[in-house]
C-alpha cells in the first residue's frame, strides 16, 4: 500500500496540520519565513505527525488539539533536520539542495533554534504537563542521540548494540513521543499509552533501518538524497557493521578504511555489502521491529485507524524511498 492510501483516513487532519504549520511559521523576520517555508515546503512523508493523528483517532479522539500537537512534532523534526544537515555538511535532502547549502550554516542553525522555540511555545497551548513532559524529554533524548552518533563517526568498531542505541535515541524517540502524545490526548489507559510508545519506538527503529538499506540499494533520484551519504560521512550504519562482523578480511579492510576516512571506494564497499547478507540482515532486523510494533497494537480497539497503523508496519519495511 502506498503512503497516500495509508494516510487517507486522516487526510483532512493532515490538511489542518499543514494550515497550522503555515500559520505558525509566520515571523516578522523574513529569513525565518523563507527558510522555514523552504524546508517544510519540500514535503517529506510527515510520518511523525501522521502517527500522532492516527493514534489519537484510533482511541476515539474528537477534538482539535491533535492538529496543533502534530505541527509541534513536525517543527521539532524540521529543527533536527536543519541542525543535522549542518553537522553532516549535507548538500541534498528530499531531492533538492539543503537549507544550509542555500542559506548558509549560521542561518540554518538559528532557524532550527527558532523552530524548537516555536514548538515549545505551541505545546504550552495544549495545557497538559504530561504532554509537555513527553515532548521535552524527547528533545533531550534526540540531542543525546546526536552526540552518541558523533562519537561513533569514523569508528569502524562500532557494535550493532551501540548503533541501535543511536537509532532509538536520534530517530525512534520522536516517533515514540508522537504516538504517545496521540494516546495521551485521547485519554488512553496506562496500558494503551505504553502500547502507543512501544509502537512508535519500534516503527521508528524499523524506519531508520530501512533507510540504512536504501542508502546502499536505492537511487538518489528516488530517495531524494545522495546515495552513500552515510559512508561519506563516516557513519557506521548497520549494513557496514554487518560486513565488519561476517565479511572476508578484504571486505572488512575496505569497510574499515571507508568508515575511518569517509573517502573509500564506494563501489567496492557497495559490492562487499551486496556480496554478504548485510542488506538482508538489516531488513530482517527492521521486520522484527515492525513485528513488535504490530504486537503493541493488541491493546487497541478494532477500527479503521488501527488497521492503518498496522499497515504502517508493512510500509515501513517494504518502502523504496
Backbone torsions as a table, in degrees:
resi	resn	phi	psi	omega
1	UNK	NA	137.1	179.6
2	UNK	-80.7	157.5	-176.2
3	UNK	-58.3	-43.6	178.9
4	UNK	-56.9	-35.9	177.3
5	UNK	-67.2	-40.2	179.1
6	UNK	-62.8	-36.8	-176.2
7	UNK	-86.8	-3.5	-176.6
8	UNK	-53.8	-41.8	-179.1
9	UNK	-62.9	-21.5	-179.0
10	UNK	-117.6	24.7	-177.0
11	UNK	-58.3	-43.9	179.8
12	UNK	-66.2	-39.8	177.6
13	UNK	-62.5	-41.2	-179.6
14	UNK	-64.3	-37.3	176.0
15	UNK	-64.4	-39.9	178.7
16	UNK	-64.9	-38.5	177.1
17	UNK	-62.7	-43.9	178.0
18	UNK	-58.0	-40.2	179.7
19	UNK	-64.9	-40.7	177.6
20	UNK	-63.3	-43.5	-179.6
21	UNK	-59.5	-47.4	-178.8
22	UNK	-62.1	-42.6	-178.8
23	UNK	-66.1	-45.2	-174.4
24	UNK	-78.9	-11.7	173.7
25	UNK	-77.3	-11.5	-176.9
26	UNK	-61.5	132.7	179.2
27	UNK	-151.5	148.7	175.8
28	UNK	-68.5	-16.9	179.5
29	UNK	-89.3	110.2	-173.9
30	UNK	-57.2	-39.8	-176.4
31	UNK	-63.9	-34.6	177.6
32	UNK	-63.2	-46.7	178.9
33	UNK	-62.7	-41.0	-176.6
34	UNK	-64.9	-48.5	-178.5
35	UNK	-70.2	-41.8	178.0
36	UNK	-58.6	-47.0	177.9
37	UNK	-63.6	-36.2	-177.1
38	UNK	-62.0	-50.2	-175.6
39	UNK	-78.3	-40.9	179.5
40	UNK	-71.3	-35.1	178.0
41	UNK	-66.5	-15.7	179.2
42	UNK	-71.1	-10.7	177.0
43	UNK	92.0	-122.8	-172.5
44	UNK	100.4	171.5	-173.8
45	UNK	-78.1	-22.2	-176.8
46	UNK	53.8	38.4	-177.4
47	UNK	-65.1	-39.0	-175.4
48	UNK	-66.8	-52.5	175.7
49	UNK	-61.8	-34.1	178.9
50	UNK	-62.7	-39.3	178.5
51	UNK	-63.9	-40.2	178.4
52	UNK	-61.5	-47.4	-179.3
53	UNK	-62.1	-46.6	-176.1
54	UNK	-66.4	-39.9	-179.3
55	UNK	-65.9	-41.8	178.1
56	UNK	-62.9	-45.6	-179.9
57	UNK	-65.8	-34.3	-179.7
58	UNK	-63.6	-23.5	178.1
59	UNK	-103.9	16.8	171.8
60	UNK	84.5	17.0	-178.6
61	UNK	-65.0	135.4	-177.3
62	UNK	-123.1	4.7	-177.5
63	UNK	-85.3	-158.2	-177.4
64	UNK	-124.6	-10.0	-176.6
65	UNK	-68.0	-17.6	179.0
66	UNK	-62.0	-32.2	179.3
67	UNK	-71.1	-40.6	176.5
68	UNK	-60.5	-46.4	-176.1
69	UNK	-73.3	-30.5	174.1
70	UNK	-64.4	-38.0	176.4
71	UNK	-66.1	-37.5	176.0
72	UNK	-58.7	-46.6	179.7
73	UNK	-61.0	-41.5	179.7
74	UNK	-67.6	-36.0	176.3
75	UNK	-64.7	-42.8	178.1
76	UNK	-61.7	-45.3	179.2
77	UNK	-61.2	-44.0	-179.1
78	UNK	-64.2	-38.8	176.9
79	UNK	-61.4	-41.7	179.0
80	UNK	-65.0	-35.7	178.4
81	UNK	-64.5	-44.2	179.1
82	UNK	-59.5	-45.3	-179.7
83	UNK	-70.1	-41.1	179.2
84	UNK	-57.4	-46.4	-175.3
85	UNK	-65.7	-30.2	175.6
86	UNK	-70.7	-48.6	-179.2
87	UNK	-60.2	-43.1	-176.3
88	UNK	-83.8	-7.3	-175.8
89	UNK	56.1	39.3	-179.6
90	UNK	-74.2	151.1	-179.0
91	UNK	-120.8	-9.6	-177.5
92	UNK	-140.4	132.5	175.5
93	UNK	-150.4	135.4	178.9
94	UNK	54.1	35.7	172.8
95	UNK	82.2	6.8	176.9
96	UNK	-148.1	172.7	-176.5
97	UNK	-56.8	141.3	176.2
98	UNK	-68.0	160.6	-179.7
99	UNK	-61.5	-37.9	-179.8
100	UNK	-68.3	-29.9	177.0
101	UNK	-69.9	-30.4	-177.3
102	UNK	-90.3	-44.8	-171.5
103	UNK	-107.0	-11.6	-179.2
104	UNK	100.2	157.2	-176.7
105	UNK	-65.7	-43.6	-175.9
106	UNK	-60.4	-47.2	-179.3
107	UNK	-63.4	-39.6	-179.2
108	UNK	-64.7	-44.0	179.3
109	UNK	-63.1	-45.4	-176.9
110	UNK	-67.4	-38.6	177.1
111	UNK	-70.2	-33.5	172.9
112	UNK	-60.4	-42.5	176.5
113	UNK	-61.5	-40.8	179.2
114	UNK	-60.9	-43.4	-178.4
115	UNK	-65.7	-38.8	174.1
116	UNK	-59.3	-47.6	-178.2
117	UNK	-62.6	-42.5	178.2
118	UNK	-63.4	-39.1	179.6
119	UNK	-61.0	-43.9	179.9
120	UNK	-68.3	-36.5	176.5
121	UNK	-60.7	-41.3	-179.1
122	UNK	-71.2	-39.6	-176.0
123	UNK	-67.6	-22.9	175.8
124	UNK	-61.0	-32.8	-177.5
125	UNK	-63.5	-23.2	179.3
126	UNK	-70.5	-17.3	175.7
127	UNK	55.0	45.4	179.7
128	UNK	-137.9	111.7	178.1
129	UNK	-63.7	-32.4	179.1
130	UNK	-62.8	-45.9	179.9
131	UNK	-66.8	-41.8	177.5
132	UNK	-61.4	-39.0	179.2
133	UNK	-63.2	-44.6	-178.7
134	UNK	-62.8	-47.5	-175.3
135	UNK	-73.6	-37.9	179.3
136	UNK	-68.2	-39.2	176.7
137	UNK	-64.2	-38.0	-179.7
138	UNK	-61.5	-42.1	-179.7
139	UNK	-64.9	-34.5	177.4
140	UNK	-66.1	-46.1	-179.0
141	UNK	-64.9	-39.4	178.3
142	UNK	-60.6	-42.8	178.4
143	UNK	-63.2	-39.8	176.2
144	UNK	-61.9	-39.2	178.4
145	UNK	-63.1	-38.2	177.1
146	UNK	-61.5	-42.0	-179.5
147	UNK	-69.4	-40.7	177.0
148	UNK	-60.4	-41.1	178.1
149	UNK	-63.1	-40.8	179.0
150	UNK	-59.5	-37.4	179.2
151	UNK	-68.3	-26.8	-179.5
152	UNK	-85.5	-19.3	-177.1
153	UNK	-58.0	133.8	179.2
154	UNK	66.1	18.5	177.0
155	UNK	-109.7	99.9	-177.3
156	UNK	-71.8	-8.1	-179.9
157	UNK	-97.0	11.0	175.7
158	UNK	-59.4	130.1	-179.3
159	UNK	-86.4	164.6	176.3
160	UNK	-61.6	-38.1	179.5
161	UNK	-62.0	-46.4	179.1
162	UNK	-63.4	-39.7	-179.1
163	UNK	-66.8	-42.9	-179.1
164	UNK	-65.5	-29.3	174.8
165	UNK	-63.2	-42.1	176.7
166	UNK	-60.5	-44.9	-179.5
167	UNK	-60.0	-44.8	-177.2
168	UNK	-68.1	-34.2	178.9
169	UNK	-78.3	-51.7	-168.8
170	UNK	-78.7	-38.7	-175.6
171	UNK	-109.9	-53.4	-171.8
172	UNK	-68.4	-25.3	-174.1
173	UNK	-62.8	-37.2	-179.3
174	UNK	-74.8	-32.8	171.6
175	UNK	-60.0	-46.8	-179.8
176	UNK	-59.7	-47.0	-178.5
177	UNK	-64.9	-40.9	-179.8
178	UNK	-61.2	-47.6	-179.8
179	UNK	-65.2	-40.2	-178.9
180	UNK	-66.2	-41.7	178.7
181	UNK	-62.4	-41.0	177.3
182	UNK	-57.9	-41.0	179.5
183	UNK	-68.5	-45.0	180.0
184	UNK	-60.4	-43.4	-179.0
185	UNK	-59.5	-33.1	-178.2
186	UNK	-87.3	5.6	179.3
187	UNK	74.6	38.2	-177.3
188	UNK	-63.1	153.6	170.0
189	UNK	-71.4	161.9	176.0
190	UNK	-54.4	-37.4	179.4
191	UNK	-65.4	-43.5	-179.8
192	UNK	-68.3	-37.0	177.8
193	UNK	-63.9	-43.8	178.1
194	UNK	-63.6	-37.6	178.8
195	UNK	-65.6	-40.4	178.5
196	UNK	-62.4	-44.2	179.2
197	UNK	-62.0	-43.5	179.4
198	UNK	-64.0	-43.2	178.4
199	UNK	-57.4	-50.9	-178.5
200	UNK	-62.4	-40.5	-179.6
201	UNK	-62.1	-45.4	-177.9
202	UNK	-73.1	-39.1	177.5
203	UNK	-63.9	-43.0	-179.9
204	UNK	-62.4	-39.6	178.0
205	UNK	-66.2	-44.5	177.7
206	UNK	-59.7	-42.0	-178.9
207	UNK	-59.5	-45.5	-179.2
208	UNK	-68.5	-39.1	180.0
209	UNK	-64.0	-36.8	176.3
210	UNK	-69.3	-35.1	172.3
211	UNK	-57.5	-39.2	177.9
212	UNK	-61.3	-41.3	178.0
213	UNK	-63.8	-46.8	-176.0
214	UNK	-66.0	-25.1	179.3
215	UNK	-64.4	-19.9	179.7
216	UNK	-118.9	1.6	-178.2
217	UNK	-131.4	-7.0	-177.3
218	UNK	-98.1	-179.3	175.1
219	UNK	-109.9	142.9	-177.2
220	UNK	-56.9	-39.4	-178.4
221	UNK	-64.7	-31.3	179.0
222	UNK	-79.7	-42.6	-175.3
223	UNK	-78.0	-24.6	-176.7
224	UNK	77.2	17.4	177.2
225	UNK	-148.4	167.9	179.0
226	UNK	-74.9	119.3	176.6
227	UNK	-60.6	132.8	-179.7
228	UNK	88.1	7.2	-179.8
229	UNK	-56.8	-41.7	-177.3
230	UNK	-59.8	-39.9	179.1
231	UNK	-65.6	-44.5	-179.2
232	UNK	-64.8	-24.6	177.7
233	UNK	-89.3	1.5	179.0
234	UNK	74.0	23.4	-178.4
235	UNK	-89.1	120.9	178.3
236	UNK	-82.6	83.5	179.1
237	UNK	-79.9	174.8	-168.7
238	UNK	-60.3	-41.9	177.3
239	UNK	-57.7	-40.1	178.6
240	UNK	-68.4	-41.3	178.4
241	UNK	-61.4	-39.0	179.6
242	UNK	-64.9	-41.5	177.0
243	UNK	-62.1	-39.8	178.2
244	UNK	-64.1	-25.7	-179.5
245	UNK	-82.0	-41.4	-170.0
246	UNK	-123.2	-4.3	-176.0
247	UNK	-71.9	167.7	175.1
248	UNK	-70.2	164.9	177.6
249	UNK	-53.6	-40.7	-179.7
250	UNK	-68.5	-40.8	177.9
251	UNK	-63.8	-42.0	178.6
252	UNK	-65.4	-37.1	178.3
253	UNK	-62.9	-44.2	179.2
254	UNK	-59.4	-46.7	-177.7
255	UNK	-67.9	-43.0	179.9
256	UNK	-58.0	-46.9	-179.4
257	UNK	-63.1	-41.6	-178.6
258	UNK	-65.1	-43.3	179.6
259	UNK	-66.3	-42.8	-177.0
260	UNK	-66.1	-37.1	-173.8
261	UNK	-106.5	-23.8	-173.4
262	UNK	68.7	12.1	-175.3
263	UNK	-131.5	22.0	-179.1
264	UNK	-72.1	-179.2	178.9
265	UNK	-79.0	101.5	-175.7
266	UNK	-60.1	-42.9	-178.6
267	UNK	-61.7	-39.8	-179.8
268	UNK	-68.9	-39.7	178.0
269	UNK	-66.1	-43.4	178.4
270	UNK	-60.8	-38.4	178.1
271	UNK	-65.5	-38.9	178.2
272	UNK	-65.2	-39.0	178.0
273	UNK	-63.3	-43.1	-179.4
274	UNK	-70.7	-28.9	-177.5
275	UNK	-76.7	-17.9	176.1
276	UNK	-104.1	-171.1	177.1
277	UNK	-96.0	22.6	-170.9
278	UNK	-58.0	-45.6	-178.5
279	UNK	-71.6	-41.5	177.8
280	UNK	-63.4	-40.5	178.9
281	UNK	-62.0	-44.7	-178.1
282	UNK	-65.9	-42.7	179.1
283	UNK	-67.2	-34.6	177.3
284	UNK	-65.6	-39.0	175.1
285	UNK	-61.2	-38.1	177.3
286	UNK	-65.4	-40.2	179.0
287	UNK	-63.0	-39.6	178.4
288	UNK	-62.4	-44.2	178.2
289	UNK	-62.5	-43.3	179.3
290	UNK	-63.2	-36.3	177.5
291	UNK	-64.4	-39.3	177.0
292	UNK	-65.7	-35.6	176.6
293	UNK	-63.7	-42.6	178.4
294	UNK	-60.8	-43.2	-179.5
295	UNK	-61.4	-35.2	-177.9
296	UNK	-62.0	-29.6	-176.2
297	UNK	-77.2	0.4	176.8
298	UNK	-61.5	-21.6	-178.8
299	UNK	-82.0	-1.0	-174.6
300	UNK	-104.2	146.9	177.8
301	UNK	-68.8	150.5	179.5
302	UNK	-66.9	130.3	177.6
303	UNK	-165.3	169.5	176.3
304	UNK	-63.3	-34.9	179.0
305	UNK	-67.0	-40.3	177.2
306	UNK	-62.5	-40.1	178.5
307	UNK	-62.0	-39.5	178.0
308	UNK	-64.5	-39.7	177.1
309	UNK	-63.0	-37.4	175.9
310	UNK	-66.1	-39.0	178.3
311	UNK	-65.4	-30.8	176.6
312	UNK	-56.3	-34.5	-178.4
313	UNK	-61.8	-43.8	178.5
314	UNK	-69.5	-42.8	-179.2
315	UNK	-60.0	-42.8	-177.1
316	UNK	-58.3	-33.6	-175.7
317	UNK	-90.6	-38.6	-171.3
318	UNK	-92.0	-7.2	-176.1
319	UNK	-62.9	158.6	178.6
320	UNK	-117.9	14.2	178.0
321	UNK	-159.0	NA	NA
